[in-house]
Amino acid sequence: MARAALKIGVRDLAEMASVTTATLTRYENERGGMHADTRDKVKRALEAAGVEFIPENGGGAGVRLKK
């Protein structure tokens, strides 16, 4: 959802986070987990690009663009 909000592709995010496209694709397709350090790199890259992560509030966790 974060990538869609930013209108960026897997290759773009992989470059921004310094991870492989295969890692992101596997994770997005629910074919494997992600190491904590890799997850943190992706999260930091998305946050730097303008995504805000919304914590669980009874309706589920989510993302939105920062104002």
Secondary structure by P-SEA (a helix, b strand, c coil): cccccccccaaaaaaaacccaaaaaaaaaccccccaaaaaaaaaaaaaabbbbbccccccccccccc
